[in-house]
């Protein structure tokens, strides 16, 4: 299957940038999620710190799931 996207520039500049930078944004999202996981798993955190990091990671992932996006490499 082949897909062609067309944009009217400069009017559609925002959508164009979103389309061409999607892979980069996905990579950054994955890296950020992994950094949070590493902090949670390998650092000696207080219970409060652990809960805070875990809540941030859960909220971050939930925002993706709500849009049918998944953080995977």
Rosetta silent file (secondary structure, phi, psi, omega in degrees, C-alpha in Angstrom):
SEQUENCE: XXXXXXXXXXXXXXXXXXXXXXXXXXXXXXXXXXXXXXXXXXXXXXXXXXXXXXXXXXXXXXXXXXXXXXXXX
SCORE:     score description
SCORE:     0.000 S_00000001
   1 L     0.000  143.166  178.444    0.000    0.000    0.000 S_00000001
   2 L  -123.972  137.018 -179.432    1.200    3.490   -0.774 S_00000001
   3 L  -124.805  134.505  177.998    0.029    6.655    0.971 S_00000001
   4 L  -120.590  126.284  176.786    0.615   10.180   -0.239 S_00000001
   5 L  -104.835  137.706  177.661    0.123   13.156    2.052 S_00000001
   6 L  -123.045  141.943  179.759   -0.345   16.614    0.610 S_00000001
   7 L  -132.650  143.155  171.874   -0.035   19.930    2.414 S_00000001
   8 L   -94.607   99.782 -179.599   -0.751   23.501    1.401 S_00000001
   9 L   -91.106  143.225    7.926    2.289   25.325    2.689 S_00000001
  10 L   -89.484   -1.316 -176.512    2.631   27.647    4.497 S_00000001
  11 L   -59.703  -37.324 -176.962   -1.005   27.304    5.667 S_00000001
  12 L  -101.485   26.775 -175.636   -0.557   23.675    6.763 S_00000001
  13 H   -57.016  -42.674 -179.202    2.947   24.114    8.212 S_00000001
  14 H   -60.972  -48.739 -179.956    1.966   22.784   11.658 S_00000001
  15 H   -65.069  -37.676  177.464    0.413   19.600   10.235 S_00000001
  16 H   -61.636  -47.419  179.622    3.347   19.151    7.856 S_00000001
  17 H   -63.053  -39.313  178.438    5.862   19.394   10.715 S_00000001
  18 H   -62.888  -40.183 -179.302    3.823   16.950   12.787 S_00000001
  19 H   -67.754  -43.378 -175.509    3.802   14.463    9.899 S_00000001
  20 H   -82.048  -16.392 -179.108    7.519   14.617    9.142 S_00000001
  21 L  -105.407    7.439 -177.873    8.609   14.632   12.797 S_00000001
  22 H   -56.774  -42.707 -178.628    6.359   11.820   14.039 S_00000001
  23 H   -65.207  -39.693  177.360    9.166    9.255   14.196 S_00000001
  24 H   -64.056  -43.792 -179.989   11.366   11.618   16.217 S_00000001
  25 H   -63.765  -38.261  177.391    8.536   12.368   18.631 S_00000001
  26 H   -63.522  -42.496  179.266    7.862    8.667   19.073 S_00000001
  27 H   -63.776  -43.078  178.186   11.544    8.058   19.844 S_00000001
  28 H   -63.186  -41.895  179.146   11.679   10.877   22.378 S_00000001
  29 H   -61.474  -43.895  178.481    8.512    9.579   24.038 S_00000001
  30 H   -62.408  -46.968 -179.573    9.985    6.087   24.291 S_00000001
  31 H   -60.779  -41.556  179.859   13.268    7.421   25.704 S_00000001
  32 H   -64.681  -43.885  178.239   11.461    9.549   28.292 S_00000001
  33 H   -61.341  -41.466  178.927    9.315    6.597   29.404 S_00000001
  34 H   -65.878  -37.534  177.299   12.446    4.445   29.698 S_00000001
  35 H   -63.289  -42.912  177.258   14.213    7.105   31.780 S_00000001
  36 H   -62.927  -42.721  179.331   11.293    7.179   34.201 S_00000001
  37 H   -61.309  -42.324 -179.623   11.289    3.361   34.352 S_00000001
  38 H   -64.473  -43.077  177.779   15.029    3.327   35.065 S_00000001
  39 H   -60.001  -46.113 -178.252   14.685    5.886   37.853 S_00000001
  40 H   -64.343  -43.558 -172.355   11.863    3.888   39.425 S_00000001
  41 H   -79.902  -36.803 -168.716   13.587    0.528   39.086 S_00000001
  42 H  -111.720   -9.038  179.892   17.223    1.273   39.877 S_00000001
  43 L   -95.246  151.147  177.458   17.344    4.290   42.190 S_00000001
  44 L   -85.281   88.791 -174.448   17.036    4.123   45.952 S_00000001
  45 L   -98.596  149.828  169.383   13.867    6.218   46.236 S_00000001
  46 L   -70.819  166.288  177.937   11.787    7.108   49.235 S_00000001
  47 H   -59.378  -40.095 -179.863    8.203    5.889   49.111 S_00000001
  48 H   -65.580  -42.648  178.102    7.058    9.409   48.270 S_00000001
  49 H   -64.092  -43.949  178.601    9.595    9.744   45.436 S_00000001
  50 H   -57.579  -49.216 -179.307    8.642    6.325   44.093 S_00000001
  51 H   -61.064  -39.793 -179.037    4.941    7.210   44.106 S_00000001
  52 H   -65.606  -49.338  179.005    5.609   10.546   42.401 S_00000001
  53 H   -62.517  -42.421 -178.572    7.721    9.053   39.600 S_00000001
  54 H   -65.175  -40.997  178.834    5.292    6.186   39.115 S_00000001
  55 H   -63.306  -42.346  177.807    2.318    8.555   38.960 S_00000001
  56 H   -61.537  -44.274  179.950    4.115   10.704   36.357 S_00000001
  57 H   -65.290  -42.526  178.504    4.919    7.639   34.263 S_00000001
  58 H   -61.853  -43.562  179.352    1.357    6.328   34.520 S_00000001
  59 H   -64.876  -42.443  178.721   -0.110    9.692   33.498 S_00000001
  60 H   -58.559  -49.633 -179.148    2.330    9.972   30.592 S_00000001
  61 H   -66.828  -37.603  179.349    1.451    6.502   29.293 S_00000001
  62 H   -61.968  -37.695  178.274   -2.274    7.049   29.836 S_00000001
  63 H   -61.040  -37.481  177.276   -2.173   10.140   27.606 S_00000001
  64 H   -70.752  -47.826 -178.359   -0.828    7.962   24.794 S_00000001
  65 H   -60.736  -36.675  178.937   -3.271    5.118   25.358 S_00000001
  66 H   -61.181  -24.412  179.867   -6.192    7.555   25.347 S_00000001
  67 L  -103.562   13.296 -177.318   -5.204    8.477   21.776 S_00000001
  68 L    60.265   34.753  175.624   -4.625    4.834   20.718 S_00000001
  69 L  -112.429  147.358 -176.950   -0.867    5.429   20.647 S_00000001
  70 L  -130.805  138.195 -177.950    1.567    3.066   22.259 S_00000001
  71 L   -88.095   97.813  178.589    5.061    3.678   23.567 S_00000001
  72 L  -142.356  150.671  176.620    7.142    0.945   21.988 S_00000001
  73 L   -89.413    0.000    0.000   10.484    0.854   20.266 S_00000001
